[in-house]
Amino acid sequence: MASMAAKVSLWVVVTTILVLVVFGAGGDDDKQQAAADGSPDYAEALGKAILFFEGQRSGRLPANQRARWRGDSALNDGRQENVNLTGGYYDAGDNVKFVFPMAFTVTLLSWSADEYRGEVAAAGQLGNLRAAIRWGADFLLRAHTSPTTLYTQVGDGNADHQCWERPEDMDTPRSLYKITADSPGSEAAGEAAAALAAAYLVFKDDSDKTFSSRLLAAARSVFELANNYRGSFQSSCPFYCSYSGFQDELLWASAWLHRATQDATYLDFLVDNEGSSNPVNEFSWDNKLAGAQMLATQEYLRGKTELARYKDNMDAFVCALMPNSGNVQIQTTPGGLLFTRDSVNMQYTVTAGLLLSIYSKALRSSGSSGGVRCSAASFSPVQIITFATSQVDYILGKNPMGMSYMVGFGTKFPRRIHHRGSSIPSIKILSRTVPCREGFSSWLPTSDPNPNIHVGAIVGGPNGNDQFSDDRGDSSHSEPATYINGAFVGACAAARGQKQLVKLEEPAHNLAPTLSTY
């Protein structure tokens, strides 16, 4: 046992050095900017946020895999029904593949690549981001096995949560769940359609058109499955149950398909279903309404005046979040973090930051310098992006704890994240099988740092008092998830360009009292 402990300790030291040497540096310009104004190195954070997805991969890993502590896993997924369901992503700290949040993650990553291509490319991360999108999109294509079939889950969620084992050692059932015309699930199908359409936008200009053509054809097909065979998705419950219903996913998917194709059919869908679009104050794997409203608002600002109500609802979204608006519904912690609930709050923070960033960009591009008017204040595009950037900065260390909530970023970050593969020594160090119960008895409860540094993982976050205990057993605060990182990528890319924008335009005076000074 002493020998094993020594090996693990050496592995932690080696991986820490690799993190600092290989991933510790952004571009020189970013480092100079950070040194000059105390902002984080956004290029470094962006690279690490994307690297996280390599640690979440399922299936046979490629030769250029950078998260070297991982190995091949779940190579027989789908075999019992003679389908290939290998690949894709484990959603969080467990070993189940849930299509509903996985597709949302692919949509968010694709939106980030489409909206902030220049910023991502300037940070040297466009190739890595495209690879992350493709890994998830490939799986979605495989999961859509016929016009009326979409596999929505691989693995038994209840059995998996009774075990603490590495993906490479999985011995729990790899049960299959699917939606069909007779057993519909419009939420999951709608999100898959959105993801495939968004991914098409990323790859459509490639010289090889085969892949992008498949993406678009599948997006159209799975949208028809969602829309023609309407029904609420319940097959994954008690995990990722939809509480908002499926209308938001249908709007979200039609908005993405219109953006991808400019087909008036999808625009008509948005207009005809405008009555189901009401003001909301969150954007999540369950509720996509604010995202659909953002896409429709971009079309409105480009001249589609029939979508005016969507823009009104986006204004209401901004007013619900912005401090001092007079309409604020989402509070901030004393340290300035948007806070909606004391459970995986960071997912709501990053999605809000992403939408605020995109809306700021859309307003600037349209010449709407007046921004958004709330009952007690008006907010210019610069003020909106400044507040969104403050959320990114909080996550990266400008907070009362003085720590980064991204693993491997800075010198103080979570060391005991709720993540099976990260918390058990790599199969390359401990080559024997670590069975289910040993994981629970030996690796989950230990106070030792995780032996594998899951670089880029953003945890659920602090509580409403800005406190974080770094406790592996506290999943609601210490577990990472793909959809947290998926939204952060775009928000971080937007933050990278925000400093120069503020220099060119007016300072955000009326936000100053509310922004964190940590």
C-alpha positions as CSV (number, residue, x, y, z in Angstrom):
1,M,0.0,0.0,0.0
2,A,2.9,2.3,0.8
3,S,4.3,1.6,-2.7
4,M,0.9,2.4,-4.3
5,A,0.7,5.7,-2.3
6,A,4.2,6.7,-3.5
7,K,3.2,6.0,-7.1
8,V,0.1,8.1,-6.8
9,S,2.0,10.9,-5.1
10,L,4.5,10.9,-8.0
11,W,1.7,10.8,-10.5
12,V,0.1,13.9,-8.9
13,V,3.5,15.7,-9.0
14,V,4.1,14.8,-12.6
15,T,0.6,15.8,-13.8
16,T,0.9,19.1,-11.9
17,I,4.1,19.9,-13.7
18,L,2.5,19.0,-17.0
19,V,-0.4,21.2,-16.3
20,L,1.9,24.1,-15.5
21,V,4.3,23.5,-18.4
22,V,2.0,22.4,-21.2
23,F,-1.2,24.3,-20.4
24,G,0.0,27.0,-18.0
25,A,0.6,29.7,-20.6
26,G,-1.8,31.7,-22.8
27,G,-0.5,33.9,-25.5
28,D,2.0,36.6,-24.7
29,D,-0.5,39.4,-25.4
30,D,-2.9,37.8,-22.9
31,K,-0.3,37.5,-20.2
32,Q,0.8,41.1,-20.7
33,Q,-2.9,42.2,-20.5
34,A,-3.4,40.2,-17.4
35,A,-0.3,41.6,-15.8
36,A,-1.3,45.1,-16.7
37,D,-4.8,45.2,-15.4
38,G,-5.1,42.2,-13.0
39,S,-7.5,40.3,-15.3
40,P,-7.2,36.6,-15.7
41,D,-5.4,35.1,-18.6
42,Y,-8.4,34.3,-20.7
43,A,-6.5,32.4,-23.4
44,E,-5.2,30.0,-20.9
45,A,-8.6,29.6,-19.3
46,L,-10.2,29.0,-22.7
47,G,-7.7,26.3,-23.6
48,K,-8.2,24.5,-20.3
49,A,-12.0,24.8,-20.5
50,I,-11.9,23.0,-23.9
51,L,-9.3,20.4,-22.7
52,F,-11.8,19.4,-20.0
53,F,-13.9,17.6,-22.6
54,E,-11.0,15.2,-23.4
55,G,-11.2,14.0,-19.8
56,Q,-15.0,13.3,-20.3
57,R,-14.6,11.3,-23.5
58,S,-16.2,7.8,-23.8
59,G,-15.1,5.3,-26.3
60,R,-11.7,4.6,-28.0
61,L,-9.4,7.5,-27.4
62,P,-7.4,9.0,-30.3
63,A,-3.7,9.1,-30.5
64,N,-3.6,12.8,-29.9
65,Q,-5.6,12.5,-26.6
66,R,-4.1,15.1,-24.2
67,A,-5.8,14.0,-20.9
68,R,-3.4,11.2,-20.6
69,W,-4.8,9.8,-17.4
70,R,-7.8,8.5,-19.2
71,G,-8.1,5.2,-21.1
72,D,-10.5,3.6,-23.5
73,S,-13.9,2.8,-22.0
74,A,-17.4,1.5,-22.9
75,L,-16.3,0.0,-26.2
76,N,-19.4,-2.2,-26.5
77,D,-22.1,0.4,-26.0
78,G,-25.1,-0.4,-28.1
79,R,-24.1,-4.0,-28.9
80,Q,-27.2,-5.6,-27.4
81,E,-29.3,-3.9,-30.0
82,N,-26.8,-4.2,-32.8
83,V,-26.1,-0.4,-32.9
84,N,-22.9,1.5,-32.4
85,L,-23.3,3.9,-29.5
86,T,-19.6,4.2,-28.6
87,G,-18.1,7.6,-28.1
88,G,-19.8,10.7,-26.8
89,Y,-19.3,12.2,-23.4
90,Y,-20.0,11.3,-19.8
91,D,-22.1,14.1,-18.5
92,A,-20.4,14.9,-15.2
93,G,-18.7,12.9,-12.5
94,D,-20.4,9.6,-13.3
95,N,-20.2,7.1,-16.2
96,V,-23.6,7.4,-17.9
97,K,-24.2,9.0,-21.3
98,F,-27.3,11.2,-21.3
99,V,-28.1,12.6,-24.7
100,F,-30.3,15.4,-23.4
101,P,-27.5,17.3,-21.6
102,M,-24.8,16.0,-24.1
103,A,-26.7,17.6,-27.0
104,F,-27.1,20.8,-25.1
105,T,-23.3,20.8,-24.5
106,V,-22.7,20.4,-28.2
107,T,-25.1,23.2,-29.0
108,L,-23.3,25.5,-26.6
109,L,-19.9,24.7,-27.9
110,S,-21.0,25.1,-31.5
111,W,-22.6,28.5,-30.6
112,S,-19.3,29.6,-29.1
113,A,-17.4,28.5,-32.1
114,D,-19.8,30.2,-34.5
115,E,-20.2,33.4,-32.5
116,Y,-16.6,33.9,-31.3
117,R,-14.6,32.1,-34.0
118,G,-12.1,35.0,-34.2
119,E,-11.5,35.1,-30.4
120,V,-11.1,31.4,-30.2
121,A,-8.8,31.3,-33.1
122,A,-6.7,34.1,-31.7
123,A,-6.2,32.1,-28.5
124,G,-5.0,29.1,-30.6
125,Q,-7.9,27.0,-29.6
126,L,-10.2,26.7,-32.7
127,G,-8.9,23.3,-33.7
128,N,-9.3,21.9,-30.2
129,L,-12.8,23.4,-30.0
130,R,-13.8,21.8,-33.3
131,A,-12.5,18.5,-32.1
132,A,-14.6,18.7,-28.9
133,I,-17.7,19.5,-31.0
134,R,-17.1,16.7,-33.4
135,W,-16.7,14.2,-30.7
136,G,-20.2,14.9,-29.4
137,A,-21.8,15.4,-32.8
138,D,-20.5,12.1,-34.1
139,F,-22.2,10.4,-31.2
140,L,-25.5,12.2,-31.9
141,L,-25.4,11.1,-35.5
142,R,-24.9,7.5,-34.4
143,A,-27.7,7.8,-31.9
144,H,-30.2,8.8,-34.6
145,T,-30.5,5.4,-36.1
146,S,-33.7,5.9,-38.1
147,P,-36.1,8.8,-38.9
148,T,-38.2,7.9,-35.9
149,T,-35.5,6.6,-33.5
150,L,-33.1,8.5,-31.3
151,Y,-31.2,6.7,-28.5
152,T,-31.2,9.0,-25.5
153,Q,-29.2,7.2,-22.8
154,V,-26.5,4.6,-22.4
155,G,-26.1,3.1,-18.9
156,D,-28.3,2.5,-15.9
157,G,-28.2,5.8,-14.0
158,N,-29.4,4.2,-10.7
159,A,-26.9,1.3,-10.9
160,D,-24.1,3.7,-11.9
161,H,-24.7,5.9,-8.9
162,Q,-24.4,2.9,-6.6
163,C,-20.8,2.5,-7.8
164,W,-17.6,4.6,-7.5
165,E,-15.4,3.3,-10.3
166,R,-13.4,4.6,-13.2
167,P,-15.0,4.5,-16.7
168,E,-12.3,2.1,-17.7
169,D,-13.5,-0.4,-15.1
170,M,-17.3,-0.1,-15.6
171,D,-19.2,-3.3,-14.8
172,T,-22.6,-1.7,-14.3
173,P,-25.4,-2.4,-16.9
174,R,-25.0,-0.4,-20.1
175,S,-28.8,-0.2,-20.6
176,L,-30.2,1.5,-23.6
177,Y,-33.1,4.0,-23.7
178,K,-34.6,5.5,-26.9
179,I,-37.4,7.6,-28.1
180,T,-39.6,6.6,-31.1
181,A,-42.9,7.6,-32.7
182,D,-44.7,5.4,-30.2
183,S,-42.6,6.5,-27.2
184,P,-41.8,10.2,-27.9
185,G,-39.5,12.6,-26.2
186,S,-39.6,16.0,-27.9
187,E,-37.3,17.6,-25.4
188,A,-34.3,15.3,-26.2
189,A,-35.1,15.2,-29.9
190,G,-35.5,19.0,-30.1
191,E,-32.2,19.5,-28.4
192,A,-30.4,17.0,-30.6
193,A,-31.8,18.8,-33.7
194,A,-30.5,22.1,-32.3
195,A,-27.1,20.6,-31.6
196,L,-26.7,19.1,-35.1
197,A,-27.8,22.3,-36.8
198,A,-25.4,24.4,-34.7
199,A,-22.6,21.9,-35.4
200,Y,-23.4,22.2,-39.1
201,L,-22.6,25.9,-38.9
202,V,-19.2,25.1,-37.5
203,F,-18.2,22.6,-40.2
204,K,-20.2,23.8,-43.3
205,D,-17.3,25.7,-44.9
206,D,-14.9,22.7,-44.7
207,S,-13.7,21.4,-48.1
208,D,-15.1,18.0,-47.3
209,K,-18.9,18.6,-47.3
210,T,-19.8,15.0,-46.4
211,F,-19.8,15.5,-42.6
212,S,-21.6,18.9,-42.6
213,S,-24.2,17.5,-45.0
214,R,-24.9,14.6,-42.6
215,L,-25.3,17.0,-39.7
216,L,-27.8,19.1,-41.5
217,A,-29.8,16.2,-42.8
218,A,-29.9,14.6,-39.4
219,A,-30.9,17.9,-37.8
220,R,-33.9,18.3,-40.1
221,S,-34.9,14.6,-39.5
222,V,-34.7,14.6,-35.7
223,F,-36.6,17.9,-35.6
224,E,-39.4,16.2,-37.5
225,L,-39.3,13.4,-34.9
226,A,-39.6,16.0,-32.1
227,N,-42.3,18.0,-33.8
228,N,-44.5,15.4,-35.5
229,Y,-44.5,13.0,-32.5
230,R,-44.9,15.3,-29.7
231,G,-44.6,14.0,-26.1
232,S,-42.6,14.8,-23.0
233,F,-39.3,13.1,-22.4
234,Q,-39.4,10.9,-19.2
235,S,-37.1,8.0,-20.0
236,S,-34.1,9.3,-18.2
237,C,-35.9,10.2,-14.9
238,P,-34.9,10.5,-12.1
239,F,-31.9,12.0,-14.0
240,Y,-32.4,15.0,-16.3
241,C,-36.2,15.1,-16.1
242,S,-37.6,18.0,-18.1
243,Y,-39.6,20.3,-15.9
244,S,-40.1,23.1,-18.5
245,G,-41.8,20.9,-21.1
246,F,-40.9,20.5,-24.8
247,Q,-42.1,23.8,-26.3
248,D,-38.8,25.5,-25.5
249,E,-36.8,22.8,-27.2
250,L,-39.0,23.1,-30.3
251,L,-38.5,26.8,-30.5
252,W,-34.7,26.4,-29.8
253,A,-34.4,23.8,-32.6
254,S,-36.4,25.8,-35.1
255,A,-34.3,28.9,-34.3
256,W,-31.1,26.9,-35.0
257,L,-32.4,25.3,-38.1
258,H,-33.4,28.8,-39.4
259,R,-30.0,30.1,-38.7
260,A,-28.4,27.1,-40.4
261,T,-30.6,27.1,-43.5
262,Q,-32.5,30.4,-43.8
263,D,-35.5,28.2,-44.6
264,A,-38.6,30.3,-44.0
265,T,-40.4,27.2,-42.7
266,Y,-38.4,27.5,-39.4
267,L,-39.0,31.3,-39.2
268,D,-42.7,30.7,-39.6
269,F,-42.5,28.2,-36.7
270,L,-41.0,30.9,-34.5
271,V,-43.6,33.4,-35.5
272,D,-46.5,31.0,-35.2
273,N,-45.4,29.9,-31.7
274,E,-44.5,33.3,-30.4
275,G,-47.3,33.1,-27.9
276,S,-45.4,30.4,-26.0
277,S,-42.3,32.6,-25.6
278,N,-42.6,34.4,-22.3
279,P,-40.0,36.2,-20.3
280,V,-37.6,34.0,-18.3
281,N,-34.6,34.6,-16.1
282,E,-32.6,31.4,-16.6
283,F,-31.1,29.3,-19.4
284,S,-30.2,25.7,-18.7
285,W,-30.1,22.1,-20.0
286,D,-33.8,22.0,-19.2
287,N,-35.1,25.4,-20.2
288,K,-33.9,26.7,-23.6
289,L,-36.4,29.5,-24.0
290,A,-34.0,32.3,-23.3
291,G,-31.6,30.8,-25.8
292,A,-34.3,30.6,-28.5
293,Q,-35.2,34.2,-27.7
294,M,-31.6,35.3,-28.2
295,L,-31.4,33.6,-31.6
296,A,-34.7,35.2,-32.6
297,T,-33.6,38.6,-31.3
298,Q,-30.5,38.4,-33.5
299,E,-32.8,37.8,-36.5
300,Y,-35.0,40.7,-35.4
301,L,-31.9,43.0,-35.3
302,R,-31.0,41.8,-38.8
303,G,-34.4,42.9,-40.0
304,K,-37.0,40.2,-39.2
305,T,-39.4,42.7,-37.6
306,E,-42.0,40.0,-37.0
307,L,-39.9,38.7,-34.2
308,A,-40.1,41.9,-32.1
309,R,-41.6,40.1,-29.1
310,Y,-38.5,38.0,-28.7
311,K,-36.4,41.1,-28.4
312,D,-38.7,42.4,-25.8
313,N,-38.3,39.2,-23.8
314,M,-34.5,39.4,-24.1
315,D,-34.6,42.9,-22.7
316,A,-36.6,41.5,-19.8
317,F,-33.9,38.8,-19.4
318,V,-31.2,41.4,-19.1
319,C,-33.2,43.5,-16.6
320,A,-33.8,40.4,-14.5
321,L,-30.0,39.9,-14.1
322,M,-28.4,43.3,-14.2
323,P,-27.6,44.9,-10.8
324,N,-29.4,48.2,-10.1
325,S,-31.9,47.6,-13.0
326,G,-35.0,48.0,-10.8
327,N,-36.2,44.7,-12.3
328,V,-33.6,42.4,-10.9
329,Q,-34.9,38.9,-10.1
330,I,-31.6,37.0,-9.8
331,Q,-29.5,38.1,-6.9
332,T,-25.7,38.2,-6.6
333,T,-23.6,36.8,-3.7
334,P,-21.6,39.3,-1.6
335,G,-18.7,38.7,-3.9
336,G,-20.7,39.4,-7.0
337,L,-21.6,36.0,-8.4
338,L,-25.1,35.5,-10.0
339,F,-26.8,33.1,-7.7
340,T,-30.1,31.3,-8.4
341,R,-29.9,28.3,-6.2
342,D,-27.6,26.5,-3.8
343,S,-27.1,23.4,-6.1
344,V,-24.8,23.4,-9.1
345,N,-25.3,27.2,-9.3
346,M,-22.4,27.7,-11.7
347,Q,-24.3,26.2,-14.6
348,Y,-26.8,29.1,-14.4
349,T,-24.0,31.7,-13.9
350,V,-22.2,30.7,-17.1
351,T,-25.2,30.3,-19.3
352,A,-26.4,33.8,-18.2
353,G,-23.0,35.2,-18.9
354,L,-23.0,33.6,-22.3
355,L,-26.4,35.1,-23.3
356,L,-25.4,38.5,-21.9
357,S,-22.2,38.5,-23.9
358,I,-24.0,37.5,-27.1
359,Y,-26.7,40.1,-26.6
360,S,-24.1,42.8,-26.0
361,K,-22.4,41.8,-29.3
362,A,-25.7,41.7,-31.2
363,L,-26.7,45.2,-29.9
364,R,-23.3,46.6,-30.9
365,S,-23.4,45.0,-34.4
366,S,-26.9,46.4,-35.0
367,G,-25.9,49.9,-33.9
368,S,-28.2,49.9,-30.9
369,S,-25.9,51.9,-28.7
370,G,-28.8,52.7,-26.5
371,G,-28.8,49.2,-25.2
372,V,-31.5,48.0,-22.8
373,R,-33.8,50.2,-20.7
374,C,-35.1,48.8,-17.4
375,S,-37.3,50.5,-14.9
376,A,-34.5,52.1,-12.9
377,A,-31.6,52.2,-15.3
378,S,-30.5,51.8,-18.9
379,F,-27.5,49.5,-19.8
380,S,-25.3,50.0,-22.8
381,P,-23.8,47.1,-24.6
382,V,-20.5,47.8,-22.9
383,Q,-22.1,47.7,-19.5
384,I,-23.8,44.4,-20.3
385,I,-20.5,42.7,-21.4
386,T,-18.7,44.2,-18.5
387,F,-21.1,42.5,-16.1
388,A,-20.8,39.2,-18.0
389,T,-17.1,39.4,-17.8
390,S,-17.2,40.0,-14.1
391,Q,-18.8,36.5,-13.8
392,V,-16.0,34.9,-15.8
393,D,-13.5,36.7,-13.6
394,Y,-15.2,35.5,-10.4
395,I,-14.9,31.9,-11.6
396,L,-11.2,32.4,-12.5
397,G,-10.3,33.7,-9.1
398,K,-11.5,37.3,-8.4
399,N,-13.8,36.2,-5.5
400,P,-13.7,36.3,-1.7
401,M,-12.1,32.8,-1.5
402,G,-9.3,34.0,-3.7
403,M,-9.5,30.7,-5.7
404,S,-10.3,29.6,-9.2
405,Y,-13.3,27.3,-9.6
406,M,-11.6,25.8,-12.6
407,V,-9.4,22.9,-11.9
408,G,-5.8,23.5,-13.0
409,F,-6.2,27.3,-13.4
410,G,-4.1,29.4,-11.0
411,T,-2.4,28.1,-7.9
412,K,-5.5,27.6,-5.7
413,F,-8.3,25.5,-7.2
414,P,-10.5,22.6,-6.2
415,R,-8.5,19.5,-5.5
416,R,-11.2,17.0,-4.5
417,I,-13.8,17.2,-7.2
418,H,-16.7,14.8,-7.2
419,H,-15.6,12.8,-10.2
420,R,-15.0,9.1,-10.3
421,G,-12.2,8.9,-12.9
422,S,-10.3,11.9,-11.4
423,S,-10.5,10.6,-7.9
424,I,-9.1,7.1,-8.5
425,P,-5.5,6.6,-9.7
426,S,-5.2,6.4,-13.5
427,I,-5.4,2.9,-15.0
428,K,-1.9,3.7,-16.3
429,I,-0.7,3.9,-12.7
430,L,-3.0,1.4,-11.0
431,S,-3.5,-1.1,-13.8
432,R,-5.7,-3.6,-11.9
433,T,-9.5,-3.2,-11.8
434,V,-10.8,-1.0,-9.0
435,P,-14.2,-2.6,-8.2
436,C,-17.4,-0.7,-7.3
437,R,-17.2,-1.1,-3.5
438,E,-13.5,-0.4,-3.2
439,G,-14.1,3.0,-4.9
440,F,-16.7,3.8,-2.2
441,S,-14.6,2.7,0.7
442,S,-11.1,3.8,-0.4
443,W,-11.3,6.6,-2.9
444,L,-14.5,8.6,-2.4
445,P,-14.1,9.3,1.3
446,T,-10.4,10.1,1.5
447,S,-9.4,13.7,2.2
448,D,-6.4,13.4,-0.1
449,P,-6.4,15.4,-3.3
450,N,-7.6,13.6,-6.4
451,P,-4.6,11.8,-8.0
452,N,-5.7,13.0,-11.5
453,I,-5.9,16.7,-12.2
454,H,-8.9,17.1,-14.4
455,V,-7.7,20.2,-16.1
456,G,-10.4,22.7,-17.0
457,A,-13.2,21.2,-15.0
458,I,-15.5,23.9,-13.5
459,V,-17.2,22.7,-10.4
460,G,-20.8,23.4,-9.2
461,G,-19.5,26.4,-7.3
462,P,-19.7,28.2,-4.0
463,N,-22.7,28.7,-1.8
464,G,-24.7,31.9,-1.5
465,N,-22.1,33.3,0.9
466,D,-19.2,32.7,-1.5
467,Q,-17.9,29.8,0.6
468,F,-16.6,26.5,-0.9
469,S,-15.5,23.5,1.1
470,D,-13.7,21.5,-1.6
471,D,-15.4,18.3,-0.4
472,R,-15.6,15.4,-2.8
473,G,-18.7,14.1,-1.1
474,D,-20.6,17.4,-1.7
475,S,-21.6,16.8,-5.3
476,S,-23.9,19.9,-5.6
477,H,-20.8,22.1,-5.2
478,S,-17.8,20.0,-6.2
479,E,-19.0,18.1,-9.3
480,P,-18.2,19.4,-12.8
481,A,-20.5,19.0,-15.8
482,T,-20.1,19.3,-19.5
483,Y,-22.8,21.9,-19.9
484,I,-21.1,24.2,-17.4
485,N,-17.9,24.2,-19.5
486,G,-19.9,24.3,-22.7
487,A,-21.3,27.7,-21.8
488,F,-18.1,29.0,-20.2
489,V,-16.2,28.5,-23.5
490,G,-18.2,31.2,-25.2
491,A,-18.4,33.5,-22.1
492,C,-14.6,33.3,-21.7
493,A,-14.0,34.0,-25.4
494,A,-16.2,37.1,-25.1
495,A,-14.4,38.2,-22.0
496,R,-11.1,38.0,-23.9
497,G,-12.2,40.8,-26.2
498,Q,-14.0,42.8,-23.6
499,K,-11.1,44.8,-22.2
500,Q,-10.3,46.5,-25.5
501,L,-14.0,47.2,-26.1
502,V,-14.2,49.0,-22.8
503,K,-11.2,51.2,-23.6
504,L,-12.8,52.2,-26.9
505,E,-16.2,53.1,-25.4
506,E,-17.6,54.5,-22.1
507,P,-16.8,53.0,-18.7
508,A,-19.6,51.1,-17.0
509,H,-20.1,53.8,-14.2
510,N,-23.4,52.6,-12.8
511,L,-22.1,49.0,-12.4
512,A,-19.1,50.0,-10.4
513,P,-20.7,49.5,-7.0
514,T,-21.9,46.0,-7.8
515,L,-18.8,44.5,-9.4
516,S,-16.5,42.4,-7.3
517,T,-13.3,44.0,-6.2
518,Y,-11.7,40.7,-5.3
